[in-house]
Amino acid sequence: MLRMKAEEKLKEKQKKTGVPIIETDTKRLLHELQVHQIELEMQNEELIQANQTAELALKKYTMLYDFAPMGYFTLDFEGCISELNFTGAEMLGDKRFSLVDSNFKLFVADDSKSVFNDFLNKVFTSYAKESCEIILGYDQRVLCHVYLEAVVIGDDRTCLLSAVDISSFRK
């Protein structure tokens, strides 16, 4: 398909320049090289277009993830944070980059630790979406009440966790 399009473009170029197609070996080789060059140019245009589309999608989904009004976390089986968005970092009261590789359980209030541990175990054993309500906090300081939903995906058993601050509903 690409070759046929390239052949057509070459014929159009040759008509414009007035150079006839001559079937000698040299001319045939030149023709093949010209067709191949046009094929490469067309492939390059397609790659540029695909790259622009991918960059737009990346920008869109990065904005959607990073600035979502709820906290997003990616956890391993032990609760270690591998990724989080800005809202998640704000909920935990620290900078995003300093929370990567921290354990989410450190930010669960003592009163909620057993609920969270049961929740995380269910998520990793059931492979179904689970939910719970807990209190985030540390050092006897309450940060916020949150509603959590999580599911495990992929072969690496990654837990995707969303956290919604429900503190205003608890008053």
C-alpha positions, 0 to 999 in steps of 0.5 A, a space after each residue: 500500500 505504501 509502495 503504491 502511494 510512493 509510486 504514484 507520488 514519483 510518477 506525479 513528480 516525473 510528470 512535473 519535471 518532464 523526465 520520462 521513465 526509461 527502463 534501463 538498469 541505471 534508470 530502474 535503480 534510480 527509480 527504486 531509490 526514489 520510490 524508497 526515499 518517498 516511502 521513507 518520507 511518508 513513514 517519517 510523516 506518519 511517525 511525526 503524526 503518531 508522536 504528536 498524538 502520543 504527546 497530546 495524550 500523555 499531556 492530557 492524562 498527566 494533567 488528569 492524574 496529577 491534578 485530580 481532586 482525589 488522591 491517587 496512589 500506587 502501592 505494593 503488597 506491603 503498602 509501599 508508595 511507588 507513585 502518587 499525585 499532588 492531591 495524595 501528597 497533600 492528604 499525607 501532608 508532605 511533598 510528592 517526591 519525598 513520599 515515593 518509597 514511603 509506606 502508606 501505613 505510616 500515615 494511617 492513624 492508629 485507630 484505623 491501622 487494623 481496618 487498613 491492613 484488612 482492607 489491603 489484604 482483601 485487595 491483594 487476595 480477592 483481586 476485586 475492587 474493595 473499599 473502606 473508610 479510615 483516618 489518616 494521621 500520625 503522631 496523634 495528629 489527625 490529617 483527614 478522614 478518607 474513603 478508599 477504593 483499591 484494585 490490584 492490576 497486572 502481573 506485578 500485582 500493583 495496587 491502584 488506590 484512590 482516596 477521597 477526603 470525606 472530613 467535611 461530611 464527618 462533622 
